[in-house]
């Protein structure tokens, strides 16, 4: 393991070399910073490049820290509570003669059916994907409705809102004008979902985090800083 010092922060990184590479590659994921370099580049040049990209690297690492999961995974057993839109609803699981597991929401609780013969150790593998799909399906319409209050004020509208799995971000805005949202944000209270929607919508007007960007966001959400802080502190709990 190698490292560089940037200000008072140490940035560790792994280094591998390849005679087939022509350029230096720097990537950041939940495991840290990885560098792949051509075999003939010396360490001084590698670390010089890392220093130039240090601000970006630190930002990427911070995003992953914000997304770190710090809650115990549910086993999807009867009696457990599952989050949605800031509330937690109890799950009831029944064994039946069904061929495939099913998952639905009825009368303020989640109901699941499991085929006879399945043991409790399999419940998570069977029901977690159904729960994720349930959230995604409802999140799309929810986001379309919630964002309208901001599009009217900003006079900007995304081409599409896409709900997907994202390891690093709660949301992003593409150059094509699409807003991508992490499905897990729909486990948060609606005020936090609004923050992420507004945050990405403003990027349609300012594709950066300039002073103009933050002032525009403040126009939409005067208390955005409080919501941003909530997400920083509690983001790791938005998981099952």
Protein Blocks (a to p, Z undefined) as FASTA:
>chain_A
ZZddehjbccdddddddfkbcbdcddddfkbccddddfkbcfklmmmmmmmmmmmmmmmm
mmmmmmpccbdcdehighiacdeehiacdddddddfbfbdcdddeehiacddddehiafk
lmmmmmmmmmmmmmmmmmmmmmmmmmmmmmmmnopacfbdcddddfkbmbdcdfkopacd
dfklmmpcfklmmmmmmmmmmmmmmgcjbfklmmmmmmmmmmlmmmmmmmmmmmmmncZZ
